[in-house]
Amino acid sequence: MDFNLGQYSLFLSQKGMMDLPKNMDPKDPAKNFIWTTDPKIELPILIAKEGGGSMIPLTCMDLWKQVLQAHGDKPALSDKINGKWQTISYNEYYELAIKFALGLIRLGITERSAVSILGYNCSQWMIDFFGAVFANCVAVGHYLTNTPEAVKYVIEHSDSEIIAVENQEQLDKVLKVWDTLPNLKYAIVWQNYTVDSKYAHLAKKVMSHTDFLKFEVTEPLMDQLERRMRIQAPGNAVSYVYTSGTTGNPKGVMLSHDNYVWTARSIQDSAMAKLKEEGTPIRAVSYLPLSHVAAQFADVFLALNNGASLFFTDINALKGTLIDYLLEVRPVIFLGVPRIYEKMEEKVRSVLEKKPFIYGWAKHYGEIGTDAQMKNKPTPFMFGVMEKIVFNKVKQNMGLDQCVKFLSGAAPLPLKTRQFFFNLNVFLNNTFGMSETAGPMTSMLTEDYPLYDLNSAGKPLPGTECIVIKTDPNLKLENSVSEAETSSWDT
C-alpha cells in the first residue's frame, strides 16, 4: 500500500498498515517508523516519485523469482573439493534453500527468531542464509574468530534458536556455552564431528547437515513454508550484521529485504548496466567474511541479482592462496579490502622496480592514458605500447586480466595504493559504506568517470539522500563524499 507524502510515498503491506498505529511510540515518533529493534515490526519504505529511489520494493522471494526466470540453469555456486570444482545451478541453489527452510519448520523453529551461521564461505553458508529467510527467520553470521563468549553473546542477543556450524572447532565453541543459552534448541554441523562425553546431555540436539535434511516433504509442511514466505514484506528484517566485538560486545544492525534487494538493484542499474547489456557472464570469488556487510552484500545479494557465478576460496585466502583462485577463476568483478590491494601493490612493485626504465615509462604513460580513458578521450600511442608490454601482463599475473570492475571497501584506501594501480591502468573504485547502509552508500558510477578524483569515494547511490553533518574544513565536497560523518535515508 502506498501513502502520498508529496515527492515521496510510503510503502507498507496491508498488515503493516494495520499494525502501524499500535506500534507507534508517542514518546519517540521515529521508533517503529524510521527505526526499530523489534524483528516482528515491518518498517515503512520511503519511495521517490522518480529516479533510483522509485523502484517498487521487493522481498528476497520476489528477487529469487526473477533470478530463476532469467538465470535458473546458470552456474551459481562453486566449491573446490579434493581439487575439483563442484557447482550447483541457481535452480539447485533455490531448492536446497527451500529444503533447509522446511527443516527449520519441521524442528519447530519459531518465526522471526534467528538462525545463526558460523563457518567459512561456502555454498552451504549461502543456502542456510536463504533457508532462514524463506522460513521467516533472521539470518545471523558469526565471525570465525569469535571466542565462545562472543558466540554466546550473539546467539543470545539475536534470539537464535538454532546454529549451523562448519566443523568441530566451531561446534566446540557452541558446546562450551550451550548450557547458558536456554533458547538454543539445535546445532547443525556441515562436516564430521563428535560430541565429547562431558556434553553428552546435548548430543541429541546436535545433528549432521545430512541428518537434518533426512525427512519427507509433506503437503502440510510445504503449506507452512509457503505461508511463511508469503506473509513477509520488504520492510521486514532478513539479517543481523554484527561487528567483530573488538571494542566491547558485538553490535548488531538489522537489515531488511528492501535494504539489501534495493541496493543490489541500484548498483546493477547504475554501475553494472553495461555488463548486463553486453550479456557478459559475471564471475567472482568469495573470500571476505560473509558475516561482514561488504561480503554479505556483494556475495549473497549482488551476485544473486546479477546471476553471477560465485567461486569460494579456501580458508587461507587472506594468507596467500587468493592469488591461486584469481588465476584460475579470472573474475570479472573483484572486491578487495585495502590490505589486499596493498599486498598486491607490494608484490607488483617489487617486480617492476627491477626494471626502472620501463617502469618509469609505464607510470608516466599509464597515468596519462588512464586519465584519457576515464574522460573518454584518445590515448597516446605510447600508452598502447605500455599496455601490451606492462599493463596487460601485470593484470594477467594477478589473475585480473578479465576484470572490468575493481572495487575497494570496508576501510580507507590509501591514495598511494590507488595512484599506483591507476598508473598501471587499473581504476580502483573506492566505495564508502557501513553496516547501517546495507553496504555501499557512495561509489563512482560509470557515468561519472569523467569527474573521477582519486581522493574521492564517489557520490551517493542514485535514489539515496546524503547529508554531511560534520566535516573537516579542508574536506573537498564538490563531487565526492569522503571522510565525513554522514546520515542517509535509503529510499
Wavefront OBJ file of the C-alpha trace (Angstrom):
o trace
v 0.000 0.000 0.000
v 1.274 3.495 -0.889
v 0.702 6.695 1.064
v 1.302 10.052 -0.659
v 3.857 12.308 1.054
v 4.418 14.972 -1.581
v 7.502 13.975 -3.559
v 7.611 10.641 -1.723
v 5.208 7.866 -0.859
v 5.333 5.247 1.877
v 5.158 1.554 1.089
v 3.628 -0.842 3.625
v 1.915 -4.201 3.328
v -1.726 -4.324 4.337
v -0.785 -5.993 7.626
v 1.941 -3.414 8.184
v -0.606 -0.635 7.710
v -2.960 -2.207 10.254
v -0.130 -2.693 12.759
v 1.355 0.800 12.349
v -0.874 2.680 14.865
v -0.362 0.153 17.669
v 3.387 0.022 17.065
v 3.880 3.779 17.305
v 5.577 5.142 20.440
v 4.216 8.570 21.494
v 7.474 9.258 23.353
v 9.541 8.676 20.208
v 7.658 9.125 16.898
v 10.620 7.711 14.956
v 10.581 4.406 16.821
v 8.998 1.576 14.814
v 8.512 4.047 11.949
v 12.015 5.069 10.864
v 13.909 2.619 13.058
v 13.160 -0.422 15.199
v 14.840 -3.083 17.306
v 11.910 -5.476 17.030
v 12.265 -8.088 14.240
v 8.491 -8.527 14.189
v 7.979 -4.923 13.067
v 7.609 -4.076 9.379
v 9.123 -0.662 8.732
v 7.568 1.618 6.096
v 9.696 2.185 2.990
v 10.118 5.658 1.519
v 9.673 5.700 -2.278
v 10.584 8.600 -4.544
v 8.379 9.697 -7.427
v 11.171 9.197 -9.948
v 14.776 8.133 -10.283
v 16.669 5.402 -8.429
v 14.507 5.695 -5.341
v 11.291 4.963 -7.243
v 11.787 1.202 -7.626
v 8.942 -0.862 -6.204
v 10.182 -2.611 -3.020
v 10.758 -6.357 -3.318
v 11.298 -9.197 -0.880
v 14.036 -11.798 -1.293
v 11.379 -14.166 -2.587
v 10.417 -11.652 -5.290
v 14.067 -11.324 -6.279
v 14.527 -15.086 -6.388
v 11.530 -15.423 -8.703
v 13.152 -13.010 -11.157
v 16.540 -14.703 -10.870
v 15.149 -18.181 -11.506
v 13.332 -16.965 -14.607
v 16.463 -15.295 -16.001
v 19.288 -17.489 -14.700
v 17.793 -20.727 -13.342
v 20.064 -23.122 -15.239
v 23.203 -20.999 -14.960
v 26.026 -21.939 -12.565
v 25.575 -20.210 -9.229
v 27.894 -21.554 -6.525
v 31.154 -23.493 -6.850
v 33.179 -25.156 -4.069
v 36.567 -26.737 -4.633
v 36.532 -30.183 -3.027
v 39.520 -32.507 -3.306
v 40.953 -30.321 -6.046
v 37.835 -30.300 -8.229
v 35.116 -27.690 -8.585
v 31.622 -28.805 -7.615
v 28.975 -26.456 -8.962
v 25.247 -26.022 -8.420
v 22.869 -24.007 -10.592
v 20.514 -21.312 -9.377
v 17.638 -23.785 -9.582
v 19.535 -26.215 -7.345
v 20.605 -23.409 -5.004
v 16.975 -22.395 -4.531
v 15.719 -25.944 -3.995
v 18.394 -26.612 -1.361
v 17.442 -23.404 0.469
v 13.790 -24.456 0.358
v 14.688 -27.850 1.860
v 16.693 -26.146 4.613
v 13.727 -23.882 5.377
v 11.420 -26.892 5.585
v 13.868 -28.498 8.005
v 13.684 -25.457 10.264
v 9.902 -25.561 10.281
v 9.908 -29.317 10.951
v 12.082 -28.762 14.039
v 9.703 -26.098 15.322
v 11.978 -23.089 14.849
v 9.899 -20.012 15.686
v 9.060 -17.410 13.072
v 11.097 -14.191 13.415
v 13.647 -15.927 15.645
v 17.222 -16.019 14.385
v 19.277 -18.695 12.651
v 22.990 -18.360 13.398
v 25.670 -19.394 10.883
v 29.274 -19.979 11.965
v 31.524 -21.170 9.157
v 33.824 -20.175 6.327
v 32.475 -19.094 2.934
v 30.921 -21.980 1.029
v 27.719 -22.957 -0.757
v 26.242 -24.233 2.478
v 26.615 -20.816 4.126
v 24.543 -19.213 1.358
v 21.959 -21.997 1.297
v 21.437 -21.785 5.051
v 21.178 -17.987 4.848
v 18.306 -18.037 2.376
v 16.771 -21.091 4.035
v 16.485 -18.998 7.193
v 14.943 -16.113 5.253
v 12.434 -18.350 3.470
v 11.348 -19.773 6.840
v 10.567 -16.217 8.013
v 13.553 -16.161 10.349
v 16.501 -13.775 10.513
v 19.953 -14.968 9.380
v 22.929 -14.117 11.601
v 26.537 -14.575 10.554
v 29.299 -15.107 13.120
v 32.980 -14.333 12.613
v 35.182 -17.418 12.542
v 37.493 -15.761 15.055
v 34.728 -15.230 17.618
v 35.524 -16.627 21.051
v 32.988 -18.894 22.785
v 31.929 -15.853 24.810
v 31.341 -13.792 21.647
v 29.418 -16.683 20.079
v 27.280 -16.879 23.209
v 26.602 -13.153 23.157
v 25.465 -13.103 19.520
v 23.280 -16.205 19.899
v 21.626 -14.751 22.977
v 21.334 -11.192 21.698
v 19.881 -12.281 18.345
v 17.494 -14.808 19.907
v 18.917 -17.643 17.793
v 17.114 -20.958 18.279
v 19.441 -22.927 16.010
v 23.008 -22.574 14.763
v 24.715 -24.069 11.720
v 28.456 -24.574 12.226
v 31.167 -25.662 9.832
v 33.280 -28.081 11.836
v 34.420 -29.467 15.174
v 36.309 -26.311 16.115
v 33.228 -24.116 15.793
v 30.908 -26.714 17.356
v 33.137 -26.866 20.435
v 32.669 -23.127 20.948
v 28.900 -23.622 20.997
v 29.011 -26.692 23.265
v 31.125 -24.787 25.774
v 28.426 -22.113 26.307
v 25.246 -24.003 25.387
v 24.078 -24.579 28.964
v 23.856 -20.820 29.430
v 21.613 -20.432 26.353
v 18.104 -21.647 27.240
v 16.616 -20.632 23.865
v 19.158 -22.513 21.738
v 17.446 -25.698 20.540
v 19.722 -27.300 17.947
v 23.117 -27.210 16.240
v 23.715 -28.427 12.689
v 27.253 -29.400 11.630
v 28.412 -29.332 7.996
v 31.453 -31.577 8.468
v 32.209 -34.659 10.573
v 32.050 -34.151 14.317
v 31.906 -35.808 17.707
v 30.331 -34.678 20.961
v 32.616 -35.037 23.952
v 31.237 -37.135 26.819
v 31.080 -34.086 29.090
v 28.454 -32.698 26.716
v 26.537 -35.973 26.406
v 23.329 -34.291 27.583
v 23.462 -32.112 24.447
v 24.243 -34.896 21.954
v 20.647 -35.318 20.751
v 20.466 -31.610 19.954
v 23.424 -31.816 17.585
v 22.982 -33.299 14.116
v 24.841 -33.518 10.849
v 23.616 -31.468 7.935
v 22.777 -34.716 6.130
v 20.609 -35.956 9.004
v 18.959 -32.548 9.306
v 17.700 -32.895 5.728
v 16.543 -36.528 6.075
v 12.789 -36.110 6.074
v 9.857 -36.453 3.741
v 8.411 -33.240 2.343
v 4.704 -33.392 3.092
v 1.932 -31.160 1.813
v 1.181 -29.646 5.270
v 4.868 -28.844 5.735
v 5.041 -27.198 2.313
v 1.884 -25.235 3.086
v 3.520 -23.847 6.220
v 6.581 -22.764 4.282
v 4.537 -21.115 1.549
v 2.623 -19.165 4.204
v 5.859 -18.073 5.901
v 7.263 -16.874 2.583
v 4.026 -15.178 1.542
v 3.496 -13.074 4.677
v 6.905 -11.402 4.571
v 7.123 -7.776 3.456
v 10.046 -5.749 2.062
v 10.266 -3.847 5.350
v 10.864 -6.994 7.435
v 14.354 -7.818 8.725
v 16.267 -10.639 6.998
v 19.725 -10.313 8.553
v 21.533 -9.109 11.651
v 25.055 -7.956 10.835
v 27.266 -7.838 13.925
v 30.553 -6.087 14.486
v 33.531 -8.238 15.437
v 33.370 -7.021 19.037
v 36.916 -5.680 19.294
v 35.796 -2.708 21.421
v 33.225 -4.475 23.589
v 30.275 -6.735 22.899
v 29.413 -7.145 19.201
v 26.858 -4.611 17.993
v 24.106 -5.743 15.650
v 22.478 -3.974 12.704
v 19.080 -5.081 11.429
v 18.804 -5.145 7.630
v 15.604 -5.706 5.709
v 14.651 -7.348 2.425
v 14.456 -3.892 0.879
v 17.786 -2.719 2.329
v 19.660 -5.461 0.511
v 17.495 -6.021 -2.578
v 17.136 -2.332 -3.425
v 20.869 -1.722 -3.010
v 21.736 -4.670 -5.273
v 19.289 -3.481 -7.929
v 20.567 0.086 -7.671
v 24.200 -0.979 -8.123
v 23.280 -3.133 -11.108
v 21.312 -0.350 -12.788
v 23.860 2.395 -12.116
v 27.279 0.740 -12.082
v 26.889 -2.567 -13.930
v 24.355 -1.757 -16.633
v 26.914 -2.153 -19.418
v 27.783 -5.694 -18.325
v 24.091 -6.569 -18.356
v 23.556 -5.019 -21.780
v 26.534 -6.903 -23.225
v 25.427 -10.147 -21.604
v 28.841 -10.604 -20.009
v 28.876 -13.703 -17.759
v 29.918 -12.460 -14.329
v 32.412 -14.460 -12.268
v 33.531 -13.518 -8.779
v 35.487 -15.060 -5.923
v 34.152 -15.198 -2.367
v 36.802 -14.855 0.326
v 35.863 -11.947 2.607
v 33.876 -12.875 5.767
v 30.212 -13.401 4.882
v 29.306 -12.185 8.363
v 30.586 -8.733 7.306
v 28.219 -6.451 5.422
v 30.617 -5.943 2.498
v 30.767 -9.625 1.563
v 27.172 -10.276 2.564
v 26.004 -7.595 0.154
v 28.419 -8.424 -2.672
v 28.491 -12.229 -2.483
v 24.979 -13.002 -1.269
v 22.837 -10.301 -2.855
v 24.692 -8.550 -5.677
v 25.843 -11.887 -7.108
v 22.294 -13.255 -6.883
v 20.759 -10.196 -8.512
v 23.235 -10.414 -11.403
v 23.061 -14.170 -11.844
v 26.801 -14.311 -11.225
v 28.898 -17.442 -10.842
v 30.481 -17.336 -7.384
v 33.611 -19.346 -6.594
v 34.567 -19.971 -2.967
v 38.209 -19.883 -1.918
v 39.756 -21.904 0.888
v 40.172 -20.541 4.391
v 43.779 -19.483 3.708
v 42.867 -16.963 1.008
v 43.909 -13.983 3.115
v 47.149 -15.777 3.998
v 48.264 -16.194 0.413
v 46.104 -18.666 -1.554
v 43.797 -15.991 -3.006
v 46.113 -15.498 -5.979
v 45.713 -19.176 -6.945
v 41.940 -18.740 -7.153
v 42.190 -15.463 -9.056
v 44.462 -17.080 -11.633
v 42.023 -19.961 -12.083
v 38.678 -18.146 -11.943
v 39.681 -14.900 -13.740
v 36.914 -12.854 -12.064
v 35.001 -10.189 -13.951
v 34.325 -8.267 -10.739
v 36.700 -8.142 -7.785
v 36.012 -6.689 -4.349
v 39.097 -6.173 -2.245
v 39.721 -4.557 1.090
v 42.615 -2.052 1.148
v 45.029 -4.513 2.737
v 44.569 -6.899 -0.199
v 45.375 -4.156 -2.691
v 48.354 -3.059 -0.578
v 49.754 -6.604 -0.650
v 49.243 -6.743 -4.405
v 50.994 -3.391 -4.722
v 53.991 -4.627 -2.721
v 54.384 -7.695 -4.916
v 53.916 -5.931 -8.257
v 56.123 -3.003 -7.262
v 58.965 -5.334 -6.233
v 58.930 -6.830 -9.738
v 58.578 -3.572 -11.684
v 61.285 -1.747 -9.763
v 63.809 -4.255 -11.072
v 63.253 -2.624 -14.485
v 63.266 1.090 -13.575
v 63.475 2.401 -17.149
v 60.380 0.521 -18.351
v 58.559 1.121 -15.072
v 59.186 4.863 -15.392
v 57.672 4.951 -18.884
v 54.774 2.750 -17.756
v 53.931 5.041 -14.837
v 54.117 8.166 -16.985
v 52.025 6.969 -19.899
v 49.808 4.846 -17.682
v 48.632 7.872 -15.756
v 48.095 9.931 -18.923
v 46.344 7.116 -20.779
v 44.107 6.005 -17.923
v 43.086 9.619 -17.330
v 42.170 9.877 -21.019
v 40.135 6.660 -20.864
v 38.229 7.900 -17.822
v 37.373 11.083 -19.715
v 36.518 9.271 -22.968
v 39.436 10.866 -24.810
v 42.015 9.342 -27.190
v 45.024 7.701 -25.531
v 48.622 8.412 -26.633
v 50.492 5.929 -28.823
v 52.960 5.024 -26.065
v 50.079 4.115 -23.772
v 49.159 1.339 -26.196
v 52.760 0.141 -26.193
v 52.911 0.080 -22.375
v 49.533 -1.654 -22.313
v 50.929 -4.567 -24.314
v 54.283 -4.951 -22.596
v 53.391 -3.972 -18.993
v 49.759 -3.371 -18.042
v 48.238 -6.494 -19.587
v 50.987 -8.699 -18.172
v 50.555 -7.253 -14.682
v 46.827 -7.970 -14.788
v 47.398 -11.482 -16.148
v 49.870 -12.276 -13.393
v 47.322 -11.157 -10.790
v 44.535 -13.194 -12.418
v 42.637 -9.967 -13.067
v 43.069 -9.582 -16.822
v 39.350 -10.170 -17.413
v 38.228 -7.975 -14.523
v 36.269 -4.867 -15.524
v 35.229 -3.681 -12.054
v 37.816 -3.300 -9.301
v 36.067 -2.366 -6.054
v 37.527 -1.391 -2.698
v 35.646 -1.030 0.559
v 35.381 -1.763 4.297
v 38.271 0.592 5.191
v 40.017 3.705 3.841
v 42.022 3.043 0.671
v 45.435 4.795 0.779
v 45.868 7.327 -2.011
v 49.351 5.921 -2.654
v 47.914 2.497 -3.460
v 45.118 3.887 -5.590
v 47.567 6.032 -7.569
v 49.933 3.074 -8.049
v 47.233 0.972 -9.695
v 45.843 3.918 -11.652
v 49.286 4.356 -13.224
v 49.067 0.697 -14.299
v 45.670 1.221 -15.950
v 43.624 -0.165 -13.040
v 40.974 2.147 -11.597
v 40.148 1.111 -8.028
v 36.601 2.235 -7.384
v 36.679 3.298 -3.743
v 33.292 2.906 -2.066
v 32.080 4.270 1.251
v 29.517 2.416 3.298
v 28.776 0.666 6.553
v 26.530 -1.987 8.022
v 23.803 0.578 8.616
v 23.581 1.313 4.866
v 23.463 -2.360 3.807
v 26.926 -2.000 2.309
v 27.777 0.692 -0.255
v 26.484 4.208 0.243
v 28.702 6.070 -2.207
v 30.578 4.944 -5.301
v 31.973 6.303 -8.547
v 29.367 5.416 -11.149
v 30.391 4.755 -14.745
v 28.601 7.860 -15.967
v 30.678 9.942 -13.543
v 34.080 8.571 -14.561
v 34.999 11.824 -16.370
v 34.702 13.544 -12.968
v 36.851 10.987 -11.178
v 39.006 12.052 -8.238
v 41.436 9.603 -6.641
v 40.755 11.290 -3.282
v 37.037 10.600 -3.586
v 34.748 7.791 -2.537
v 32.289 8.830 -5.226
v 28.751 10.112 -4.989
v 25.698 8.800 -3.109
v 23.936 5.975 -4.914
v 21.044 7.153 -7.108
v 17.891 7.145 -5.002
v 19.581 7.957 -1.700
v 19.865 11.211 0.154
v 23.111 12.029 1.930
v 23.634 14.900 4.325
v 27.094 15.761 5.632
v 26.590 16.783 9.248
v 30.208 17.176 10.356
v 33.202 17.776 8.141
v 36.843 18.623 8.153
v 37.017 22.281 6.972
v 39.635 21.203 4.410
v 37.446 18.394 3.032
v 36.609 18.638 -0.665
v 32.880 18.026 -1.199
v 32.265 19.252 -4.752
v 31.742 15.856 -6.361
v 32.509 13.480 -3.564
v 31.707 12.207 -0.141
v 34.853 11.133 1.640
v 35.904 11.020 5.259
v 32.822 12.629 6.744
v 30.169 11.622 9.197
v 27.016 11.119 7.181
v 23.360 10.493 7.626
v 21.206 8.977 4.910
v 17.749 7.551 4.428
v 17.906 4.841 1.813
v 14.811 5.229 -0.299
l 1 2 3 4 5 6 7 8 9 10 11 12 13 14 15 16 17 18 19 20 21 22 23 24 25 26 27 28 29 30 31 32 33 34 35 36 37 38 39 40 41 42 43 44 45 46 47 48 49 50 51 52 53 54 55 56 57 58 59 60 61 62 63 64 65 66 67 68 69 70 71 72 73 74 75 76 77 78 79 80 81 82 83 84 85 86 87 88 89 90 91 92 93 94 95 96 97 98 99 100 101 102 103 104 105 106 107 108 109 110 111 112 113 114 115 116 117 118 119 120 121 122 123 124 125 126 127 128 129 130 131 132 133 134 135 136 137 138 139 140 141 142 143 144 145 146 147 148 149 150 151 152 153 154 155 156 157 158 159 160 161 162 163 164 165 166 167 168 169 170 171 172 173 174 175 176 177 178 179 180 181 182 183 184 185 186 187 188 189 190 191 192 193 194 195 196 197 198 199 200 201 202 203 204 205 206 207 208 209 210 211 212 213 214 215 216 217 218 219 220 221 222 223 224 225 226 227 228 229 230 231 232 233 234 235 236 237 238 239 240 241 242 243 244 245 246 247 248 249 250 251 252 253 254 255 256 257 258 259 260 261 262 263 264 265 266 267 268 269 270 271 272 273 274 275 276 277 278 279 280 281 282 283 284 285 286 287 288 289 290 291 292 293 294 295 296 297 298 299 300 301 302 303 304 305 306 307 308 309 310 311 312 313 314 315 316 317 318 319 320 321 322 323 324 325 326 327 328 329 330 331 332 333 334 335 336 337 338 339 340 341 342 343 344 345 346 347 348 349 350 351 352 353 354 355 356 357 358 359 360 361 362 363 364 365 366 367 368 369 370 371 372 373 374 375 376 377 378 379 380 381 382 383 384 385 386 387 388 389 390 391 392 393 394 395 396 397 398 399 400 401 402 403 404 405 406 407 408 409 410 411 412 413 414 415 416 417 418 419 420 421 422 423 424 425 426 427 428 429 430 431 432 433 434 435 436 437 438 439 440 441 442 443 444 445 446 447 448 449 450 451 452 453 454 455 456 457 458 459 460 461 462 463 464 465 466 467 468 469 470 471 472 473 474 475 476 477 478 479 480 481 482 483 484 485 486 487 488 489 490 491
